[in-house]
Amino acid sequence: MQQSLFDTGVITLPQAELDYRPDFLDQCSADGLLRCFRDSLAWRQDHIKLYGKVVKIPRLQAWYGDAGTQYRYSGLTLSPEHWTAELSALKLACEQACGQRFNAVLANWYRSGDDSMGWHSDDEPELGRNPVIASVSLGVCRNLDFRHKGTGQTHRLPLQHGSLLIMSGPTQSHWQHGIAKTRRVIGERINLTFRYIYC
Ligand SMILES: O=C(O)CCC(=O)C(=O)O
């Protein structure tokens, strides 16, 4: 796995557009938002069917958005909770950073190194072609791994507390991404991916 500990700004990978901003939020705001989201979002333990068996997804998640935005994956459909003041403010900051409107956010809470997210692309039809995804990370640093769908090339990007990663252009068509389990990490992490859902 190719790894750069110091990726910042535009990350050059073939058929991807990635812009990583480690200092998007200052320490104090990032600490406050981590506490606020952990304590106040409508966290749910969802289940999916995997090889015919119903299993817990290995993290908690929450879906917020405008009326009518739904999140569908692996046979699961989430209806949106109403925006909170803190989520709306963070959405606005992401919109300003990306020059793009968002109308929904998926929040994931990785309670420890045992929680993870499997390889996938954010390529559901309701995201449209070449979606812009703004990904804010809070809490312990976890590695986001990328794998090219054609060549198998990989890249590892550690996502720091308070950082913003913007994925855009053809990234979702050509790459998968995921968060592997780790024995190293004991702390928690919350990630928020702001999206625009066509509904
Ligand atoms: O936790 C992360 O950084 C990844 C989240 C993600 O892949 C997603 O929400 O689709």
The ligand as a MOL file (V3000), in Angstrom:
LIG
                    3D

  0  0  0     0  0            999 V3000
M  V30 BEGIN CTAB
M  V30 COUNTS 10 9 0 0 0
M  V30 BEGIN ATOM
M  V30 1 O -15.0190 7.2160 7.5650 0
M  V30 2 C -14.5820 7.5800 6.4910 0
M  V30 3 O -13.6600 8.3670 6.3700 0
M  V30 4 C -15.1710 6.9860 5.2280 0
M  V30 5 C -16.6530 7.2180 5.1170 0
M  V30 6 C -17.1890 6.7050 3.8240 0
M  V30 7 O -16.5150 6.0330 3.0870 0
M  V30 8 C -18.5560 6.9910 3.4350 0
M  V30 9 O -19.3050 7.6190 4.1990 0
M  V30 10 O -18.9420 6.5630 2.3180 0
M  V30 END ATOM
M  V30 BEGIN BOND
M  V30 1 2 1 2
M  V30 2 1 2 3
M  V30 3 1 2 4
M  V30 4 1 4 5
M  V30 5 1 5 6
M  V30 6 2 6 7
M  V30 7 1 6 8
M  V30 8 2 8 9
M  V30 9 1 8 10
M  V30 END BOND
M  V30 END CTAB
M  END
